[in-house]
């Protein structure tokens, strides 16, 4: 997932952009799992809650690594969305 997404965002700073890519798609991936019946809403919500501190810390680290402010804003917005459908 990071390789595919990182190719889309692999401009001036490829490694931080790849990390941001993974974090950008995780909330959507959790919603996909629920929509397809591969996880329950409670499991997705628990995973999102468990990973939210990581995403918040990563946002600060990525900001220090010159990742685009647009990507950082989208990252923060996506991690505030509910995990359910």
TAZINOR-V52543 format. One record per backbone hydrogen bond with DSSP energy under -1.0 kcal/mol. NH is the residue of the N-H (numbers start at 1). CO is the residue of the C=O. If there is no record, write none. Layout:
[[NH;CO] [NH;CO]]
This chain:
[[5;1] [6;2] [7;3] [9;5] [17;13] [18;14] [19;15] [20;16] [21;17] [22;18] [23;19] [24;20] [25;21] [26;22] [29;25] [30;26] [31;27] [32;28] [33;29] [34;30] [35;31] [36;32] [37;34] [38;33] [39;33] [44;40] [45;41] [46;42] [47;43] [48;44] [49;45] [50;46] [51;47] [52;48] [55;51] [56;52] [57;53] [58;54] [59;55] [60;56] [61;57] [62;58] [63;59] [64;60] [66;63] [67;62] [72;68] [73;69] [74;70] [75;71] [76;72] [77;73] [78;74] [79;75] [80;77]]
